[in-house]
Each structure stands twice: as structure tokens, then as C-alpha cells.
Amino acid sequence: MQILKKRLAAQKKRATKPRVIAYETGSARSRLIFLPALALLLALAVELFNRGLSPARLFQFIWQKPGVFLFSALVILATLSFSELFKRRKAVLVTVAVIWLILGVVEYMVIKERTQPFCSVDILMLKDAFSLITIYYTWTKIIIIFSSGFALIVLVIMMFARMKRRASFNFPMSLVAFVGLVVLSFMVAALGVRAGGLPSRFDSLVDAYNEYGFVTCFTFTFGRQGISRPDEYSPETVAEVLTDIDDEGEGELVYPVFDADDNLAQPNIVFVQLESFFDVNTIVGGEYSDDPTPWFNRLCSRFPSGLLYVPTIGGGTANTEFEVITGLNLDFFGAGEYPYNTILQDTTCETMCYNLKEYGYSATAMHNNSGSFYSRNVVYPNLGFDRFVSLEYMKDVKYTPVGWARDAVLTDEILTAMRTTEARDLVFCIAVETHGKYAETYERTPGDIDVLSLPEGIPLAPFQNFINALPGTDRFLRDLTLGLIRFDEPTIVVAYGDHLPALELENDMLTTGSIYASRYVIWNNFGGQFEAPDLQAYRLNANLLKQLGFSGGVVTRLHQSADPGEEGEEYLNKLELLEYDMLYGDQEAFDGEYPYERTRMRMGSRDITITRAEREYHRLLVTGENFTEFSQIVVDDQALETVYIDSEHIAARLDDGVVVDGFCVAQIGKDGGELSRSESYEF
């Protein structure tokens, strides 16, 4: 009996609270070592992905920026400590660690395909990214990517289901530790920015990610969108900026333009944005068997041309066009932000379209790609476009082996758009043929341009595929300018590349000295003499309009009041103030009467009409005009599987018992979204 009492007393002693506390304390002490060590390992792994899996570049970064690397580890540690708030601590810890590794892998894949780093705002672009996945990856890789993602989800679910819960833990202490690490991270970030050791603004994402690392830059961009309110913003400072703006030259043509009858006339203005297009002769040490862009280079030698500094590299077409159309500097927005997917979804702003409407112009946008990509069908009415001719409205489209539409189709579309309006035209056209991805293998075909020499570091096979895609776009530019020579209206063409391709180019590989430097040329069919100074993309349209004697809104007048090469702090502060006021502020520059209203934009240059319909057994045959491969028959708001026969005939199969009293024809994009529909046809 006495022995039994001793055993019970021993068991009671082992079950006392102090013993549990001692165990938890010991476990906490071990985690004080384990969590920081894991954070350092994750920081190394993620940064290795950011450096293209180059250990040499990784250790160079750590050697040059040890404080920044330790800050990256601190940020990761703060996120890992979040697991301390849960009973299933290990499951949450593994999940957070895996998320960081996934971010590193995504960064590696994104840099490899588009050069521009992966930012938090790219999450908003997932819909557009999925629409391009078959262009950038083979089906084998796509299956591996989605299978891996599914496997990770299953793994996380299994961890939460099977890993044991902690019997007890000190939640208040865990909360204090987590909050303390988060606050410490914010304090270090604030002090680092103030001391200049961490970035306050990202003028170049590529340079920033190289200098400060993935974790720091991704964290700093997370959730940051729009333009921050300038400290000096007030009605008085806006009024001062407006007073300083010089309206010199407004209302009088600098270079007189004459029509076919020698009458003074306004010219049509055509902007041609060529995706991933650039002169490969600017690559230091690059030699080729032939010039892939002879017509563009000929135009640059005979007409005014200069360098155009664009805001992106390898991708991000919408941001270059945003700067060119609006005159707004993207640097003031969140790092990596696409205003098309944020503020411009439901807000209008000053553009060259609105400016030229004051002079009687009609504005047409054109792109041989899907109309819903970058939400252009939603955004363009907020930019003042009257029409949008996207791929879904183009006839006889031919495609590259990669899957992009060839640019040849644009020549007739541009001329048609200009012929179908009575007013003078502004046409903003985006050509897509030379866009990546460029295959990792190259098979030579007769007539291909050979690469004789190339700087080390540029992948040879993708470059060979790229250089042999350039002639198609160059021929389009040739056909367009030759067609406009015969056109009976004075016309100006401004052609430029929207960004350099994702081919691992670096500044010292280029005679321009910058991976953000494209080239533009101003051509015309009436003998006008223009100037083409080196410019930032957001100053391009204002510079041209000034030479034509046209002005416009407050941003345009600010650009026109400054020397083309002026990029001083005072000028940029004024520009930032006006951009904030127009999009996010009180619109003081407009005296409370905002002049820019969303347009009622139509899709396509030609009406899609139905003239006749016949039902034969299980087939509905529709006759009409201007059908394309994207035309689908819609019955009771249900799009039927439609066969494109030619531009005048389409057909659809009807199931037994389906009664069709009336229908319409809709243009359906690749994403399944409807862009427009014809008038209804009643039997």
C-alpha cells in the first residue's frame, strides 16, 4: 500500500504545471535558434532564385549588401513567427516556408521569361497570365506546373490533418513575439529608407531587385498602388504650377500641312507601337548575315529619329502605351503597377485622344491581339478612344508558329479605319508579331538570317528565333508607309519599340547604354520637317503635338513648357503634383469641372450585320458581312459552337427540339468574354 502511494505521488508530481512550463520553455529556447536559422536558409534560397541560380551573384550580393540581406532574413523570420500563434504550429510553419520558396521559383520563372521581376501587383494579372501560358510553356511544362501546385495543396491539407496539435502553449507570449518582429521589421525598413540603405522609390525594377534583393523589393511593393499624396499638395501649390505653365505655340501650326488640293489641313496621326521590336545593330559585337529591320533603319536614317526611354523591359506593353497615350510618368505609381488594372478601370484621365478631340479628331485604338487583354476593352473608353479594333474584328489573320497574329493584317485595318471617318484621325496601333516567347531551340530554314557573333550571356537559340521574327514586322512598317504615300490625306507616323525583348540583355551590351532605351522615328507623307530628340516615353505625344501647334490639358502643357531634355527635380515635382491631383486628388487643376468623360466606344471599324439565315436540319447557316473567326451565333444569350466559313458565312449546329425565333452574332474573345454583338435577327 505504501509503495502504491509513492507511485501515485510520483505520477502526480510529473503531471504538475511547473514540469509543463519547463518543457515549453525548453522548446521555446530551441525555436529561438531554429526559426532564425530557417529564415536565413530561406533568404539564401529565395535570393538564389532571384539571381538566376548563380551562387557567385548571390554571394556578391551578400558581400556588398550584408545589411539588406539580414533585413530580408528578418522579414522572413517575422512571417515564420506567425506559426507560433497556432496549435498546429509545425503545419503553419512549413506552409509559410513553402510559400517563400514558391515566390522564389516564380521570380526565377518570371525573370527568365520577361526580364521584369515579379511584383505583388502581378497577382492582379493572373487572368492575363493564364491566357498566355500556352505561348510561354509547352503542355508538358504546363502539366508539371499544375500538378506540382495540386500536390502542394494536397500536402498542406495532409499536414493540417495529420500533424499533432500542441497540447498547450503561451498564446500571449507568442503574440507579443510575432507583433514585436513585425514592428521591428517596419522600424528597420523606415530607418533604412531614411538612411538611404533601402529604396524609397523604384525607378527601375530590374536594378532595384539586383541591388536590394527579392524579399525587400517584393515586400516594399506589396499592396502599394497609386500615387502617394505629395507633402506639398494643396490648392495653392496646384495654382502655382498652372501659373508657371507656358502656353507658347498653342493654336498655330509650326510645320504647315497641306492636303491633296494644297489647302492647309490637319494631318492624321498614327502611333505604331511595335512589341519587343528594336535595332539589333545596337548590340555591341553583334554581327549578322543580313539586317533584319532594313526598312525601319532606312526610315531612321532619312527621317527624324531619337531614343525613347520606356518604363519596362521584356514585357509590360500596357505600361509603355499608358505613358505614351496619357503623358503620365509611371514612376510615381506603385512599383510594377499596371494602371490599366487599377485606377483606370473606372477613372478617366487626360490623354492625347481628349486633347486632339478639341481639334476635331477621331481616336481609334488597334491591336492584333485579344481585346480584353490588359482589360483594354474596359480601359480605352476612359482614355477617350472612340473605336477599338482588336484581333476579334480582323479578317484573314495569319499566325506565327508561336501563336501571335502576324502584323501584316494591320496595314489594311489602319487604312480602313482612316477611310471610314470624316474627321481627321488619331490611330494608336499595337503590333504583336515579334513578342516573345522565343523558343529554346532553333531550326534553320532557307532564307533565315544567321547570327555571326553575339555577346556572351545572350542565349543564342532564342535570339536566332527573335531576329528571324523581326522581318515580318519590318515588312508591315514598309507596307504601311508605302500605302500612306498613296493615301490622299496628310499623315504622320510615329513608330517605336515598346520594350526590348526578354533575352538577358544588359546595359553594357548596348550602344545606347540602357536596356530601357528604344528608338522612335517620325515619318510623314507631306514633306514636313520635324524634330525627334531623345525623350522619356511620357513626353512623346506632347512633343509631337507641340510641333504641330496643338496643346491640350494641364499635363500636356507642362511637358510643352519644358525643354525636351529637362528632367529636373522641380519639373518632376510639378508633374507628380498634377498626376496626383487628376487621378487621386481634388482635381484642383480643373476648378472642380473635370472635362474628361468616358466615351461610348464601339468595337471594330466595320459593322457586323446579318442579312439572311437558313435552318437546315441540325444546322443554322447565317449570311452577313464582316464575320471573323471569333464570330459566334448567340441564341437566348447562349453562344453556340460556331464554324467560320468566310467573312460572309458562319454556321452552328442545333440540337433536336431547339426552337430559334431570333438570334444575333457576337464577337467572343479567347477568354470567352463577349466584346460586342450585332443587332438581333428575327426569323
Secondary structure, 3 states (H helix, E strand, C coil): CHHHHHHHHHHHHHCCHHHHHHHHHHHHHHHHHHHHHHHHHHHHHHHHHHCCCCHHHHHHHHHHCHHHHHHHHHHHHHHHHHHHHCCCHHHHHHHHHHHHHHHHHHHHHHHHHHCCCCCHHHHHHHHHHHHCHHHHCCHHHHHHHHHHHHHHHHHHHHHHHHCCCCCCCCHHHHHHHHHHHHHHHHHHHHHHHHHCCCCCCCCCHHHHHHHHCHHHHHHHHCCCCCCCCCCCCCHHHHHHHHHHCCCCCCCCCCCCCECCCCCECCCEEEEEEECCCCCHHHECCCEECCCCCHHHHHHHHHCCEEEEECCCCCCCHHHHHHHHHHCCCHHHCCCCCCHHHCHHHCCCCCCHHHHHHCCCCEEEEEECCCCCHHHHHHHHHHHCCCEEECHHHCCCCCECCCCCECCCHHHHHHHHHHHCCCCCEEEEEEECCCCCCCCCCCCCCCCCCCEEECCCCCCHHHHHHHHCCHHHHHHHHHHHHHHHHCCCCCEEEEEEECCCCCCCCCHHHECCCCCCEEEEEEEECCCCCCCCCCEEHHHHHHHHHHHCCCCCCHHHHHHHHCCCCCCCHHHHHHHHHHHHHHHCCCCHHHCCCCCCCCCCCEECCCCCEEEEEEEECCEEEEEEECCCCCEEEEECCEECCEEEEECCEEEEECCCCCCCCEEEEEEECCCCCEEEECCCEEC
